[in-house]
């Protein structure tokens, strides 16, 4: 067993691992949080399954390289670099083969954004805690009514508002990871209707605390689209998929529906190609008009479109490209 690799894993995974015969090590699984050590990793360099991992409880937590496990856990880049250096002696360092097969440039971001701890603005306050007679809150409620956002949605997504400060007159849509930790927030100005850029990295899974990887997921562009779809919807914040989301879908392999805006069919096809090559069962959800988006057609129509969508494959990709020329 490689002791340096074992020590690195002890820094990342929950403590008290159990060392088995032939270099197998069992850790507590940070995905399902089972009370026993159910995550098994092969640390025997002489084994054909060196670096394989799987959890005996959450069956989708498995892979042939712990690089994918590190990505799943959003391990810091410095730890990944240490892993890469440790594995060079086995010629098992990370070489992204997919980059030779697919042009990712237009749909996948390389994450060069600043890595900082995400903190909500000091002025943030849940909308329902405000005096509902304030002019700004009346306008917020008017926007929500037009967008079909209910009080249940406001509570579920912990939507807030800033009356003052750097995000004055902005609706705040916070996002939390699978551990319930804040990982991003989106700010939308109520007067200009513009989104205000934050300094935080978008290499996250938006609304991950509300996502179950055991059920189909729906990828959409914006947060309001996701709130409209309601069930297991992940906004990718535009038409660019980021590595963390791609890796989690690739590992868990939920059935995935791609429901971008009507004018983004080309980006939808490219995302579908990437996921399809990674073994993900993928469906393209087509809207009737290039002006349509999930919020504009509403919850019922969204699900009618989702339920009637067809599975993506290479031939359907070619057909759609020809239709849209």
Helices and strands as residue ranges (DSSP letters): H 3-12, E 18-19, G 21-23, E 24-27, E 39-42, E 53-55, E 62-63, H 66-72, H 77-87, G 88-90, H 98-101, E 108-109, E 124-126, G 127-129, H 135-147, H 151-156, E 160-162, E 170-176, E 182-189, E 195-196, G 208-210, E 217-220, H 223-229, E 233-235, E 241-242, H 243-252, E 256-258, H 265-277, E 282-284, H 294-307, E 310-311, H 314-323
